[in-house]
Amino acid sequence: MRHIYVIRHPGRRTLGIVRAGHLRLQCALGRSGIATFKREGDGASPRGVWPLRQALYRPDRHGNRPATMLPLTAMRPRDGWCDAPFDGNYNRSVRHPYRASAERMWRRDRLYDIVIVVGHNDRPRVQGAGSAIFIHVAGEGRGGLMPTEGCIALRLCDLLRLMALIGQCTRLHIG
């Protein structure tokens, strides 16, 4: 699969549709919708075309390695992702405990049981232009899929279907 398209659902700022070949999947967007100029903490999914770098998964919750052509790594309990704009490891994988602000990848809420790392603001990294943009498992509430902090999120079954089709040549189009 060469391209994945994410578009906003008409009339719903935080709900989107993923188009990948024959698949049409509902997804959650950032709580602030989609933004052209992404900033750290703004809650927006970044508009643009992005590479997919790798996939991560929790081996304690997914005994079988998920099918994908992306590089795949099993997470460990101390894994994190630095979201401190002025730290040298901003928008990079780190290990906890970490000296600066860093999101925990090993979470109780299952949102990061499977993660695809989106190549947003990583080559080159710009301080404050956003970090930890992933495709991950969606949280669900009474109203459906819960908005994210800027990521794209899908139901677990849909994320697994999508992962099986993508590789390092796949580009994610948000917007």
C-alpha positions in Angstrom: 0.0 0.0 0.0 1.6 3.3 -1.1 -0.9 5.8 0.3 -3.2 6.2 3.2 -5.6 9.1 3.2 -7.2 10.7 6.3 -9.9 13.2 5.8 -12.2 14.9 8.3 -15.7 13.5 8.6 -18.1 16.2 7.3 -19.4 18.3 10.3 -17.2 16.5 12.8 -13.9 18.2 13.8 -12.5 15.2 15.7 -13.8 12.3 13.6 -12.2 11.2 10.4 -12.2 8.6 7.7 -9.1 6.6 6.7 -9.0 5.5 3.1 -6.5 2.8 2.3 -7.1 0.9 -0.9 -10.5 -0.8 -0.6 -10.7 0.0 3.2 -12.8 2.8 4.6 -12.3 3.0 8.4 -13.6 5.5 11.0 -10.8 7.2 13.0 -10.4 9.7 15.7 -8.5 12.9 15.1 -6.9 15.4 17.5 -9.2 17.2 19.9 -8.5 20.4 17.9 -9.1 18.8 14.5 -6.4 19.1 11.8 -4.0 22.0 11.7 -1.6 23.2 9.0 0.8 24.7 11.5 1.2 22.1 14.3 2.5 23.2 17.7 3.4 21.2 20.8 0.3 20.7 23.0 -2.2 22.2 20.6 -4.2 18.9 20.3 -4.2 19.0 16.5 -3.4 16.3 14.0 -0.8 17.7 11.6 -1.9 18.4 8.0 0.5 17.0 5.4 2.1 14.0 3.9 4.1 11.9 6.3 6.2 8.7 6.1 5.5 5.8 8.5 8.7 5.0 10.4 8.0 1.8 12.5 5.5 0.0 14.5 5.6 -0.9 18.2 3.5 -3.4 20.1 2.9 -4.7 23.7 4.0 -8.3 23.6 2.2 -9.0 26.9 -1.1 -8.1 25.3 -0.5 -9.3 21.8 1.3 -12.6 22.0 1.5 -12.9 18.2 3.5 -10.2 16.4 1.1 -8.0 14.4 1.4 -8.5 10.6 3.1 -5.5 9.0 5.9 -4.7 6.5 7.1 -1.9 8.8 10.0 -2.4 11.1 8.3 -3.9 14.3 9.6 -3.6 17.8 8.2 -5.1 21.1 7.8 -2.3 23.7 9.1 -2.6 27.2 7.7 -1.1 30.4 10.3 1.7 30.6 9.8 3.0 27.0 8.8 6.6 26.6 8.7 9.4 24.0 10.2 12.8 24.8 7.8 15.7 24.4 10.0 18.4 26.0 10.7 20.9 23.2 14.1 22.1 24.5 15.5 18.6 25.3 18.1 17.0 23.0 15.8 14.0 22.6 12.7 15.9 21.7 10.3 13.8 19.6 12.5 10.7 20.1 12.1 7.4 21.9 13.6 7.5 25.4 13.7 5.2 28.5 12.0 6.1 31.9 12.9 7.5 34.3 13.8 10.4 32.0 15.1 13.8 33.0 12.7 15.8 30.9 9.0 15.4 30.1 8.4 12.2 28.3 5.2 10.3 27.5 4.9 6.8 28.8 4.4 4.3 25.9 3.6 1.3 28.3 0.1 2.4 29.3 -2.7 0.9 31.3 -5.5 2.3 29.1 -4.5 0.1 26.0 -4.3 3.1 23.7 -0.6 2.3 22.9 -0.9 -1.5 22.7 -0.1 -1.0 19.0 1.5 2.1 17.7 2.7 3.2 14.2 5.2 6.0 14.5 4.4 8.8 12.0 7.4 10.7 10.6 6.1 14.1 11.6 8.7 16.7 12.8 11.5 14.1 13.0 13.9 14.9 10.1 14.7 17.6 10.9 13.2 18.1 14.3 12.0 21.6 15.1 11.6 22.6 18.7 7.9 23.0 19.6 6.5 21.9 16.2 4.9 18.8 17.8 6.0 15.4 19.0 4.7 11.9 19.5 2.4 11.8 16.5 1.2 8.2 16.1 -1.5 6.0 14.7 -2.7 4.1 17.7 -5.7 2.3 19.3 -8.7 4.5 19.7 -10.4 5.2 23.0 -14.2 4.8 22.9 -16.8 6.6 24.9 -20.6 7.0 24.8 -20.3 9.2 21.7 -18.0 6.9 19.8 -14.3 7.3 19.2 -12.6 9.7 21.6 -10.4 12.6 20.2 -6.7 12.2 20.6 -4.0 14.7 21.6 -3.0 15.0 17.9 -2.7 11.4 16.7 -4.8 9.3 14.4 -6.6 6.5 16.3 -8.6 3.5 15.1 -10.4 0.6 16.7 -7.9 -2.2 17.4 -9.4 -4.5 14.7 -9.2 -1.8 12.1 -5.6 -0.9 13.1 -4.5 -4.5 12.7 -6.2 -4.6 9.2 -4.4 -1.4 8.2 -1.0 -2.5 9.6 -1.0 -5.7 7.5 -1.2 -3.5 4.3 1.5 -0.9 5.0 5.3 -0.7 4.9 8.1 1.9 4.8 7.1 3.1 1.4 3.6 4.0 2.6 2.8 7.7 3.0 0.1 9.0 5.3 -1.9 12.0 3.9 -3.7 14.0 6.6 -5.9 16.7 5.5 
